[in-house]
Amino acid sequence: MTRAQQRGLGQAVLHLVLLAALAAVMMPIAFAISTSLKPYGELFIYPPIWIPSPPKWDNYVEALTFVPFDRYFLNSSIVTGFDILGKLLSCSLVAFAFSRLRWWGRDTLFVLMIATLMLPPQVTLIPQFVIWKELGWVDTFIPLIVPNFFGGPFMTFLLRQFFMTIPPELDDAARIDGCSSWGIYWRIILPLARPALAVVALFTFIANWNDFLGPLVYLNNKDQYTLAIGMYGFLSRVRTEWGPLMAAATIMISPIIVLFFLAQRTFIQGITLTGIKG
């Protein structure tokens, strides 16, 4: 076998492995979409019917009316939108201080911040709940939004690594022209860091849009439920509405898929360039 044939065989095996991995990842999504179009009598047939005939589109109508889906969607949008804004603002500011400014103890504090990644969020859940309860902010969106305005170790690390790939000569040139540190951050760093900011926004969107534990702990009023916890309305002791539930789940994941494909090139660029230098 020639070297070209060996290379071609290796590429074929690699593509087969990637296709198998893709099938494994897409299987749950395909199952959810298939279930969302089935009548109740076909849900538990074995072997399963992957393509319902005819499809029951009424499940999507019922998904939007069985629970106040529009209200839950609005609540999720409000919480996620403010979370993205807070995370972008706070993490970019902290990353700018860690990467572009020189001050005593900078590297030590950066290591301490990274060390907090090893602390499970469940460890601080009860102390945080006690603090929010004492402030009277339980059963509001504030505990779900405000923490994102105080940064986060992983997103700060990601942005800091990207900021360090930007040539420091740009800072020197800007200071010669009389630009302040705030001006460098706003006029130079942020415009050049759009790929990394897009990655942070996408990660934050996915994490908060799908967050179940936070709303479960802090929200008691059903009018304030987000989609992740509001979908519990499809479950009951008598009967679980699996068709409408899977239809609601399909609608719920649609914004994530659309957002990823719209920002796919910028997202991949941000992931690729992050951590080249530092």
Rosetta blueprint (number, residue, H / E / L):
1 M L
2 T L
3 R H
4 A H
5 Q H
6 Q H
7 R H
8 G H
9 L H
10 G H
11 Q H
12 A H
13 V H
14 L H
15 H H
16 L H
17 V H
18 L H
19 L H
20 A H
21 A H
22 L H
23 A H
24 A H
25 V H
26 M H
27 M H
28 P H
29 I H
30 A H
31 F H
32 A H
33 I H
34 S H
35 T H
36 S H
37 L L
38 K L
39 P L
40 Y H
41 G H
42 E H
43 L L
44 F L
45 I L
46 Y L
47 P L
48 P L
49 I L
50 W L
51 I L
52 P L
53 S L
54 P L
55 P L
56 K L
57 W L
58 D H
59 N H
60 Y H
61 V H
62 E H
63 A H
64 L H
65 T H
66 F H
67 V L
68 P L
69 F H
70 D H
71 R H
72 Y H
73 F H
74 L H
75 N H
76 S H
77 S H
78 I H
79 V H
80 T H
81 G H
82 F H
83 D H
84 I H
85 L H
86 G H
87 K H
88 L H
89 L H
90 S H
91 C H
92 S H
93 L H
94 V H
95 A H
96 F H
97 A H
98 F H
99 S H
100 R H
101 L L
102 R L
103 W L
104 W L
105 G L
106 R H
107 D H
108 T H
109 L H
110 F H
111 V H
112 L H
113 M H
114 I H
115 A H
116 T H
117 L H
118 M H
119 L L
120 P L
121 P H
122 Q H
123 V H
124 T H
125 L H
126 I H
127 P H
128 Q H
129 F H
130 V H
131 I H
132 W H
133 K H
134 E H
135 L H
136 G L
137 W L
138 V L
139 D L
140 T L
141 F L
142 I H
143 P H
144 L H
145 I H
146 V H
147 P H
148 N H
149 F H
150 F H
151 G L
152 G L
153 P H
154 F H
155 M H
156 T H
157 F H
158 L H
159 L H
160 R H
161 Q H
162 F H
163 F H
164 M L
165 T L
166 I L
167 P L
168 P L
169 E H
170 L H
171 D H
172 D H
173 A H
174 A H
175 R H
176 I H
177 D L
178 G L
179 C L
180 S L
181 S H
182 W H
183 G H
184 I H
185 Y H
186 W H
187 R H
188 I H
189 I H
190 L H
191 P H
192 L H
193 A L
194 R H
195 P H
196 A H
197 L H
198 A H
199 V H
200 V H
201 A H
202 L H
203 F H
204 T H
205 F H
206 I H
207 A H
208 N H
209 W H
210 N L
211 D L
212 F L
213 L H
214 G H
215 P H
216 L H
217 V H
218 Y H
219 L L
220 N L
221 N L
222 K H
223 D H
224 Q H
225 Y L
226 T L
227 L H
228 A H
229 I H
230 G H
231 M H
232 Y H
233 G H
234 F H
235 L L
236 S L
237 R L
238 V L
239 R L
240 T L
241 E L
242 W H
243 G H
244 P H
245 L H
246 M H
247 A H
248 A H
249 A H
250 T H
251 I H
252 M H
253 I H
254 S H
255 P H
256 I H
257 I H
258 V H
259 L H
260 F H
261 F H
262 L H
263 A L
264 Q H
265 R H
266 T H
267 F H
268 I H
269 Q H
270 G H
271 I H
272 T H
273 L H
274 T L
275 G L
276 I L
277 K L
278 G L
